[in-house]
Amino acid sequence: MFNKKKRVESAERPGLVVLNKPSSVVSEQFRTVKTNIQFSMVDETLRTIVVTSAGPASGKSTIAANLAATFASNEKKVLLVDADLRKPTVHKTFKVRNNDGLTTLLTDRNASLEEVIYRTHSDGLYVLTSGAIPPNPAELLASKRMEEIKQEMLDYFDMVIFDTPPLLAVTDAQVMASKSEGVIFVIPKGLANKEEVIKAKDLLEKVQANVLGAILNRVDKSDDSYYYYYGE
């Protein structure tokens, strides 16, 4: 399944540092994030992760895409899902069509995962775009149908990573955080203030989300952008 259907046509994708420059400092940082996540869940199997932030322009979508690529391998199939049904970006990152996607599955029970998922050139990495932007994103994500779709994803993939909207803007990320086994919180240096971060953290605690840690993004050192991870 997912081998002969929709495919990403080119391996070169702007922003996908771990694929374009696997030997770079940034790629090494993502491998460190992967290791830290694995250590944080040493006694449990972590299969669903939500990536979110307090506000916009955090770089969370780029983080989610690179994190998915880092976890994917010949032995591990990873699905990156664009669950930002308001301002989706996964289709732009991978340069694919966004006619069908998550919203297609949510609104059409006759649609199948195989029909809407893209297989990338990176071993084990697959993507599901958002599909058409709906008028009621939060309601769709909170629906029983979303839970059914998530379970179906887990039948075929070892890990599913959800790129979600910022926490302070809408409730979507809270909804998905409550449905997932772990949350990665992205903090852009110089853009997020302390009050916003604390408020976002409180929103995650209200839904008893399992916050694995945070990535401090947009930190420049020399000519490379560093991504740092720290646990709770």
ChimeraX attribute file (.defattr): number of C-alpha atoms within 10 A of each C-alpha:
attribute: neighborCount
match mode: 1-to-1
recipient: residues
	/A:1	7
	/A:2	15
	/A:3	10
	/A:4	9
	/A:5	12
	/A:6	16
	/A:7	16
	/A:8	16
	/A:9	13
	/A:10	11
	/A:11	13
	/A:12	13
	/A:13	13
	/A:14	13
	/A:15	16
	/A:16	21
	/A:17	23
	/A:18	22
	/A:19	18
	/A:20	14
	/A:21	12
	/A:22	15
	/A:23	11
	/A:24	12
	/A:25	16
	/A:26	19
	/A:27	22
	/A:28	18
	/A:29	17
	/A:30	26
	/A:31	18
	/A:32	16
	/A:33	22
	/A:34	17
	/A:35	12
	/A:36	17
	/A:37	19
	/A:38	15
	/A:39	11
	/A:40	15
	/A:41	13
	/A:42	10
	/A:43	8
	/A:44	10
	/A:45	11
	/A:46	17
	/A:47	15
	/A:48	22
	/A:49	25
	/A:50	28
	/A:51	27
	/A:52	32
	/A:53	31
	/A:54	27
	/A:55	22
	/A:56	16
	/A:57	13
	/A:58	22
	/A:59	16
	/A:60	26
	/A:61	25
	/A:62	18
	/A:63	24
	/A:64	26
	/A:65	27
	/A:66	22
	/A:67	22
	/A:68	28
	/A:69	25
	/A:70	23
	/A:71	21
	/A:72	20
	/A:73	14
	/A:74	9
	/A:75	10
	/A:76	14
	/A:77	19
	/A:78	28
	/A:79	29
	/A:80	25
	/A:81	25
	/A:82	27
	/A:83	29
	/A:84	25
	/A:85	25
	/A:86	18
	/A:87	12
	/A:88	21
	/A:89	19
	/A:90	25
	/A:91	19
	/A:92	13
	/A:93	15
	/A:94	22
	/A:95	15
	/A:96	17
	/A:97	16
	/A:98	19
	/A:99	14
	/A:100	17
	/A:101	27
	/A:102	26
	/A:103	22
	/A:104	20
	/A:105	20
	/A:106	19
	/A:107	13
	/A:108	10
	/A:109	10
	/A:110	7
	/A:111	14
	/A:112	14
	/A:113	18
	/A:114	14
	/A:115	13
	/A:116	24
	/A:117	22
	/A:118	28
	/A:119	22
	/A:120	19
	/A:121	15
	/A:122	15
	/A:123	15
	/A:124	20
	/A:125	24
	/A:126	24
	/A:127	26
	/A:128	22
	/A:129	29
	/A:130	28
	/A:131	22
	/A:132	16
	/A:133	17
	/A:134	15
	/A:135	10
	/A:136	10
	/A:137	17
	/A:138	19
	/A:139	14
	/A:140	19
	/A:141	23
	/A:142	17
	/A:143	12
	/A:144	12
	/A:145	16
	/A:146	20
	/A:147	15
	/A:148	11
	/A:149	17
	/A:150	15
	/A:151	12
	/A:152	13
	/A:153	18
	/A:154	15
	/A:155	9
	/A:156	15
	/A:157	17
	/A:158	19
	/A:159	21
	/A:160	24
	/A:161	26
	/A:162	26
	/A:163	29
	/A:164	28
	/A:165	28
	/A:166	24
	/A:167	24
	/A:168	18
	/A:169	13
	/A:170	14
	/A:171	18
	/A:172	24
	/A:173	29
	/A:174	27
	/A:175	21
	/A:176	28
	/A:177	26
	/A:178	19
	/A:179	19
	/A:180	20
	/A:181	19
	/A:182	22
	/A:183	25
	/A:184	24
	/A:185	26
	/A:186	28
	/A:187	25
	/A:188	21
	/A:189	14
	/A:190	9
	/A:191	14
	/A:192	17
	/A:193	13
	/A:194	9
	/A:195	10
	/A:196	16
	/A:197	19
	/A:198	12
	/A:199	14
	/A:200	21
	/A:201	17
	/A:202	12
	/A:203	18
	/A:204	21
	/A:205	15
	/A:206	10
	/A:207	14
	/A:208	12
	/A:209	21
	/A:210	18
	/A:211	19
	/A:212	21
	/A:213	18
	/A:214	21
	/A:215	23
	/A:216	16
	/A:217	21
	/A:218	18
	/A:219	13
	/A:220	11
	/A:221	8
	/A:222	6
	/A:223	6
	/A:224	12
	/A:225	14
	/A:226	19
	/A:227	24
	/A:228	18
	/A:229	20
	/A:230	12
	/A:231	13
	/A:232	8
